[in-house]
Amino acid sequence: MTQLPERLALVFKEIPHLTVESTGARRLRVKSRPEALPALLGLLKNQAGYVHLSAISCVDWHETDEFELVYHLWSYELQMLVSAHIDIPKKPGRYITVHDIYTPAAFFERDIHEMYGVYFEGSPNLTPFILTEWQGPPPMLKSFATEQYARETFESVDYSPEWLQEIEAQGGKFVQ
């Protein structure tokens, strides 16, 4: 790995059991224990200049029965991205909010809650904002059977618009 900026090296020394690897010229991947993440984020923000939380993403690792949460942080001063990764058990699928450190986290937590079912304790608003009338399981889970859900939930309707009937009457076929 290339030489870390001194600010980052000092922050990383403060948090035990971190794994840090360079994934590009201006990108770092940091693996943390879940209980250490809030401290890591606070230090990155306050001591290393990582003032921009650009996203929180979630991966459903079906094989290990875990969710991976990834906090994407940008430093305008260092011109470097840090992606902080943690794994949490899919059951109970709970973690704590970090919106008190990064206010935009509340939006990302709301999205992850809606799409994956992860509950963020202390988050100010976890109500659905896309799937407001959705009654099914979180749709981004790898265990979600999209086709089966559609068959069981929606009535099948033959698709036969007038323009297609005209093509078929002339001997043509509709090919998908």
C-alpha positions in Angstrom: 0.0 0.0 0.0 1.2 3.5 -0.7 2.1 5.8 2.2 -1.0 6.9 4.1 -1.5 10.6 4.8 -0.4 11.2 8.4 -3.9 12.2 9.5 -5.3 8.9 8.4 -2.5 6.8 9.9 -3.1 8.5 13.3 -6.9 7.8 13.0 -6.3 4.1 12.1 -4.0 3.6 15.0 -6.8 4.7 17.4 -9.1 1.9 16.3 -8.1 -1.7 17.1 -8.5 -4.6 14.6 -8.8 -2.6 11.4 -7.8 -4.0 8.1 -6.8 -1.2 5.7 -6.0 -1.8 2.0 -5.5 0.4 -1.0 -7.9 -0.3 -3.8 -6.8 2.5 -6.1 -4.7 5.6 -6.3 -7.1 7.6 -4.1 -9.2 4.8 -2.5 -9.0 2.9 0.7 -11.0 -0.1 1.9 -11.2 -0.3 5.7 -12.7 -3.3 7.4 -13.9 -2.7 11.0 -15.7 -4.5 13.7 -19.3 -3.2 14.0 -18.9 -1.9 17.5 -15.9 0.3 16.4 -17.5 1.9 13.4 -19.1 4.9 15.1 -15.7 5.8 16.7 -13.9 5.3 13.3 -16.4 7.6 11.5 -16.2 10.2 14.2 -12.4 10.2 14.0 -12.4 10.3 10.2 -14.7 13.3 10.2 -13.2 15.3 13.1 -9.5 14.5 12.8 -8.9 13.5 9.1 -11.3 15.9 7.3 -13.7 13.3 6.0 -16.7 15.6 6.1 -18.7 14.1 3.2 -20.7 10.8 3.6 -21.5 10.1 -0.1 -23.4 6.9 0.5 -24.1 3.9 2.6 -24.6 0.7 0.7 -25.7 -2.8 1.7 -24.8 -6.2 0.4 -26.8 -9.3 1.2 -24.3 -12.1 1.6 -26.7 -15.0 1.3 -24.0 -17.6 1.8 -22.8 -16.2 5.2 -26.2 -15.0 6.4 -24.8 -11.5 6.9 -25.3 -8.0 5.6 -22.3 -5.9 4.7 -22.8 -2.2 5.3 -20.3 0.1 3.5 -19.9 3.7 4.5 -18.4 5.8 1.6 -16.6 8.9 2.9 -14.8 11.6 0.9 -12.2 14.1 2.0 -12.0 17.2 -0.1 -8.7 18.1 1.5 -7.0 14.7 0.9 -8.9 14.0 -2.3 -9.3 10.4 -1.1 -12.2 8.0 -0.7 -12.5 5.7 2.4 -15.0 2.9 2.2 -15.6 1.6 5.8 -17.0 -1.9 5.8 -18.7 -3.9 8.6 -20.6 -7.2 8.6 -23.7 -7.6 10.8 -25.8 -10.8 11.2 -28.8 -10.9 9.0 -30.8 -12.0 12.0 -31.7 -9.8 13.8 -30.6 -7.4 11.0 -30.0 -4.5 13.4 -27.4 -1.8 13.6 -27.2 1.7 15.2 -27.7 4.9 13.3 -24.8 7.2 12.6 -26.9 10.2 11.6 -25.6 12.0 14.7 -22.2 11.9 13.1 -23.3 12.4 9.4 -26.8 13.8 9.1 -27.3 12.4 5.5 -26.9 8.9 7.0 -30.6 9.0 7.9 -31.6 9.0 4.3 -29.4 6.1 3.4 -30.5 4.1 6.5 -34.1 4.7 5.5 -33.4 3.3 2.0 -31.5 0.2 3.3 -34.3 -0.4 5.8 -36.9 -0.3 3.1 -35.0 -2.4 0.5 -33.1 -4.9 2.8 -35.0 -4.8 6.1 -32.0 -3.7 8.2 -33.3 -1.8 11.3 -31.1 1.2 12.4 -31.7 1.8 16.1 -32.1 5.5 16.7 -32.6 6.6 13.1 -35.1 9.5 12.9 -37.3 8.0 10.1 -37.5 4.5 8.7 -40.9 4.8 7.0 -41.0 3.7 3.4 -40.6 6.4 0.8 -40.5 4.3 -2.4 -42.5 1.2 -1.7 -45.2 3.0 0.2 -47.9 0.4 -0.5 -45.6 -2.6 -0.6 -46.8 -5.6 1.4 -44.0 -8.1 0.5 -40.6 -8.8 2.0 -37.7 -6.5 1.4 -37.2 -6.8 -2.4 -33.4 -6.5 -2.5 -32.8 -9.6 -0.4 -31.3 -12.4 -2.4 -33.9 -14.8 -0.9 -36.7 -12.7 -2.5 -38.3 -14.8 -5.3 -39.4 -12.0 -7.6 -41.1 -14.2 -10.2 -42.9 -16.3 -7.5 -44.0 -13.1 -5.7 -45.4 -11.6 -9.0 -47.3 -14.8 -9.8 -48.9 -15.0 -6.3 -49.6 -11.3 -6.0 -50.7 -10.1 -9.4 -53.4 -11.3 -11.7 -52.2 -12.6 -15.0 -53.4 -10.6 -18.0 -53.0 -11.5 -21.6 -51.2 -8.8 -23.5 -53.0 -8.3 -26.8 -53.2 -4.7 -27.8 -54.8 -3.7 -31.1 -51.5 -3.1 -32.9 -50.3 -6.6 -32.0 -53.6 -8.2 -33.2 -53.1 -6.4 -36.6 -49.6 -7.8 -37.0 -50.8 -11.3 -36.1 -53.7 -11.0 -38.5 -51.3 -10.3 -41.3 -49.3 -13.4 -40.4 -46.6 -11.7 -38.3 -45.5 -12.7 -34.9 -44.4 -10.7 -31.9 -40.9 -11.7 -30.8 -39.5 -10.6 -27.5 
